[in-house]
Amino acid sequence: MPLLRPGDTAPDFVFHDGTRQRAASTLRGTPVIVAFRRPEPPGPQPVLQELLLDGEHVFVLTLRDDTIARSFGVGPESALFLIGGSGRIVSCWSGSEPIREPAMSPGLSRRDFVASVFAASLAATFAGAGSVPSAAAVESAAASLSVVTLMVNGTRQTLEIDSRVTLLDALREHLQLTGTKKGCDHGQCGACTVHVDGRRVLSCLTLAAAVQGRSVTTIEGLARGEQLHPMQQAFIDHDGFQCGYCTPGQIMSAVALLDEPCGPGEDDVRECMSGNICRCGAYRGIVAAVQSQRGTRN
């Protein structure tokens, strides 16, 4: 049987995960990296690991079973396959053949894309050695996971995340603090603005690991119980929003502005708030809300 290629339907097979027999099809919906270790002798010693990569779950299954290998078209060489959540092969590597990192495409889910990048790094790591991952090797390749401790809204939070995870994704995907919005994800709209040690930052451009041990405040951390922060109340009083999507970032920038050098006029406020875009055009109310609070400061 020829080696299966991207786009082919992956065969179903039964493996033992150390506690019970399972069918590979039971893992559907989540990407599965299937690695065949050669030329080690066959043996019923699969290693099934579940990793969290950039907020996405990925299974890694290491096999030595000749029957399963033949169903994938694998001969005596080592091989690695990425089976997407739909059950089709997304990418593969065999022997000295390089695996290519995929480009994000309309037919590829974000979860499969994240798994593809990880699979590519695994293949690159083990191609030279002629062996695809043992359990220890997978753990080593996943060593890019970092333990990050943050003080978020006054609460100490410890996360084990990929070192490439942004502060925005750490807040939204790992801590479920979804008040901070993902707008452009390129640092151009300001919807993701949070405070780090009291200063406003764009969380979509800030790595979570880069703010290790620092104090992070999100829109959820401004109010005191049922009592809104004065700037939040000012946005309500002066109609400083319409759809509300940009409002958390607008408010976080406005609160930070109170402690920043800024001229007294409305044009000065517009300039200092220019990094926050409101597509609804509620700028008049936003400026009025900010000015109302600046007048209360000494």
C-alpha positions in Angstrom: 0.0 0.0 0.0 1.5 3.4 -0.9 2.1 6.0 1.8 -1.0 8.0 2.6 -0.9 11.6 1.6 -2.6 14.9 2.8 -6.3 14.7 1.9 -6.5 11.0 2.3 -8.9 9.6 4.9 -6.9 8.2 7.8 -7.6 4.5 8.6 -9.3 3.6 11.8 -7.3 1.4 14.1 -7.3 0.1 17.7 -4.6 0.9 20.2 -4.1 0.4 23.9 -3.5 3.6 25.7 -2.2 1.9 28.9 -5.6 1.5 30.5 -7.9 0.2 27.8 -8.3 -0.5 24.1 -9.5 2.5 22.1 -10.4 3.1 18.5 -8.5 6.0 16.9 -11.9 7.3 15.6 -12.8 8.1 19.2 -10.3 10.9 19.1 -12.0 12.6 16.1 -12.7 16.3 16.5 -9.2 16.9 17.9 -6.0 16.7 15.8 -3.9 13.6 16.3 -0.2 13.3 15.5 0.5 9.6 14.8 4.3 8.8 15.0 5.8 5.5 14.0 9.1 4.7 15.6 11.5 2.8 13.4 13.6 0.6 13.2 12.7 -0.3 16.8 11.1 -3.7 17.2 7.3 -3.8 17.1 5.6 -3.8 20.4 2.2 -2.9 22.0 3.6 0.2 23.8 1.7 3.2 22.4 2.1 6.4 24.2 -0.9 8.7 24.1 -0.4 12.3 25.2 -2.7 15.2 25.2 -1.0 18.6 24.8 -2.4 22.1 25.1 -0.8 24.1 22.3 -1.7 27.8 22.0 -5.0 27.1 23.7 -5.7 24.1 21.4 -5.8 20.4 22.4 -3.7 18.0 20.3 -3.2 14.3 20.8 0.2 12.6 20.1 0.2 8.9 19.6 3.5 7.0 19.3 3.2 3.5 17.8 5.4 0.5 17.0 2.7 -1.6 15.5 3.6 -3.1 12.0 -0.1 -3.8 11.1 -1.1 -0.2 11.8 2.0 1.1 10.0 1.1 -0.9 6.9 -2.4 0.6 6.9 -0.7 4.0 6.6 1.6 2.7 3.9 4.7 3.0 6.2 7.5 0.6 5.5 10.7 0.2 7.6 11.3 3.9 7.9 10.1 6.3 10.6 7.0 8.3 9.8 4.7 10.9 11.2 1.2 11.8 10.2 -1.1 14.6 11.3 -4.8 13.6 11.3 -7.1 16.6 11.4 -10.2 16.8 13.4 -12.2 15.7 10.4 -10.3 12.4 10.1 -8.3 13.3 7.0 -4.6 13.5 6.9 -3.4 17.1 7.0 0.4 16.6 6.6 2.9 13.8 6.8 6.6 13.0 6.9 8.4 9.8 6.1 12.1 9.0 6.3 14.2 11.9 5.0 11.2 13.6 3.3 10.6 17.0 4.9 7.3 18.0 6.3 6.2 21.5 5.3 4.6 23.9 7.6 1.1 24.6 6.2 -0.3 28.0 5.4 -3.6 28.9 7.0 -6.3 28.2 4.4 -10.1 28.3 4.4 -10.3 24.5 4.6 -7.9 24.3 7.6 -9.2 25.0 11.1 -7.2 26.9 13.5 -6.8 23.8 15.7 -5.5 21.8 12.8 -3.1 24.6 11.8 -1.7 24.8 15.3 -1.2 21.0 15.4 0.4 21.2 11.9 3.0 23.7 13.0 3.8 21.5 16.0 4.0 18.4 13.8 6.4 20.2 11.5 8.6 21.0 14.4 8.6 17.4 15.6 9.5 16.1 12.1 12.3 18.6 11.8 13.6 17.6 15.3 13.6 13.9 14.6 14.3 13.7 10.9 18.1 13.9 11.4 18.0 11.1 14.0 15.9 8.8 11.8 13.4 8.3 14.7 10.1 10.0 15.4 9.2 10.8 19.0 9.4 8.6 22.0 7.4 9.8 25.0 10.4 11.7 26.4 11.1 13.2 23.0 7.6 14.5 22.7 7.9 16.0 26.1 11.2 17.6 25.1 9.7 19.0 21.9 6.8 20.4 23.9 9.3 22.1 26.2 8.3 25.4 24.6 5.5 25.3 27.1 6.3 27.9 29.8 5.0 28.3 33.3 3.8 32.0 33.6 2.6 33.6 36.8 0.7 36.8 36.6 -1.2 38.9 39.1 -4.5 39.4 37.2 -7.0 41.8 38.7 -5.5 41.2 42.1 -5.5 37.4 41.8 -2.4 35.3 41.3 -2.7 33.2 38.2 -0.2 30.5 37.1 -0.5 29.2 33.6 1.3 26.5 31.6 1.2 27.8 28.1 3.2 27.9 24.9 5.8 30.6 25.1 4.3 32.2 21.9 0.9 32.8 23.5 -0.1 36.4 23.6 -1.4 38.1 26.7 -4.7 38.6 24.9 -5.1 34.8 24.3 -3.9 33.9 27.8 -6.6 36.2 29.2 -9.4 35.1 26.9 -8.7 31.4 26.3 -7.0 30.3 29.5 -8.5 32.6 32.1 -11.9 33.2 30.4 -11.6 36.9 30.9 -13.4 37.7 27.6 -14.0 41.4 28.3 -10.7 42.1 26.6 -11.7 42.0 22.9 -9.8 40.6 19.9 -10.4 43.1 17.1 -7.7 43.3 14.4 -5.1 41.1 16.3 -2.5 43.4 14.7 -2.2 46.2 17.3 -4.1 48.7 15.2 -7.6 49.0 16.8 -7.0 49.1 20.5 -9.8 46.8 21.4 -7.4 44.6 23.4 -6.0 47.3 25.6 -5.2 46.3 29.2 -3.0 47.7 31.9 0.3 46.2 32.9 1.7 47.7 36.1 -0.7 50.6 35.6 0.3 51.4 32.0 -1.8 50.6 29.0 -0.5 48.0 26.5 -1.9 46.2 23.5 -2.3 42.7 24.7 -2.5 41.2 21.2 1.1 42.3 20.7 2.4 41.4 24.1 3.6 37.9 24.9 2.2 36.5 28.2 5.6 35.3 29.1 7.0 38.8 28.7 4.9 40.0 31.6 5.9 37.3 34.0 5.3 38.3 37.6 3.7 41.6 36.7 0.3 43.1 37.6 -2.3 43.0 34.8 -5.7 44.8 35.0 -8.5 44.0 32.6 -11.9 45.6 32.2 -13.2 43.1 34.6 -10.9 44.4 37.3 -12.1 48.1 37.2 -15.4 47.8 39.0 -15.6 47.2 42.8 -18.3 44.6 43.1 -21.5 46.3 41.8 -20.0 49.7 41.8 -18.6 50.7 38.4 -15.4 52.6 38.0 -16.1 56.3 37.5 -14.9 56.1 33.9 -17.3 53.2 33.2 -20.1 55.3 34.6 -19.0 58.3 32.5 -19.2 56.3 29.3 -22.8 55.4 30.2 -23.7 58.9 31.1 -22.2 60.5 28.0 -23.3 57.7 25.5 -19.7 56.8 24.8 -20.5 53.6 22.9 -22.9 52.0 20.4 -22.2 48.4 19.6 -19.9 48.2 22.6 -17.2 45.9 21.1 -14.4 48.5 21.3 -15.7 49.9 24.6 -13.5 47.8 27.0 -10.4 48.9 25.2 -11.6 52.5 25.1 -12.3 52.6 28.8 -8.9 51.0 29.7 -7.1 53.6 27.5 -9.2 56.4 29.0 -8.4 55.3 32.6 -4.7 55.1 31.8 -4.9 58.5 30.1 -5.9 60.1 33.5 -2.3 59.5 34.7 -0.5 60.4 31.5 0.6 63.8 30.2 -2.2 65.1 28.0 -3.2 68.7 27.1 -6.4 70.1 28.4 -8.5 70.4 25.2 -10.7 67.9 23.4 -8.3 67.7 20.5 -5.6 66.7 23.0 -7.9 63.8 24.2 -8.6 62.8 20.7 -4.8 62.5 20.0 -4.2 60.6 23.2 -7.0 58.2 22.4 -6.1 57.9 18.7 -4.9 54.3 19.2 -8.5 53.2 19.9 -10.8 52.9 16.9 -14.6 53.1 17.2 -16.1 51.8 14.0 -19.5 53.1 15.1 -18.2 56.6 15.4 -19.1 57.3 19.0 -16.1 59.6 19.4 -18.1 62.7 20.6 -19.4 60.7 23.6 -16.0 59.1 24.3 -14.3 62.5 24.4 -17.0 63.9 26.6 -16.7 60.9 29.0 -13.0 61.3 29.3 -13.2 65.1 29.8 -15.8 64.7 32.5 -13.4 62.5 34.6 -10.3 64.7 33.9 -12.2 67.5 35.5 -12.5 65.6 38.7 -8.7 65.0 39.0 -6.3 67.3 40.8 
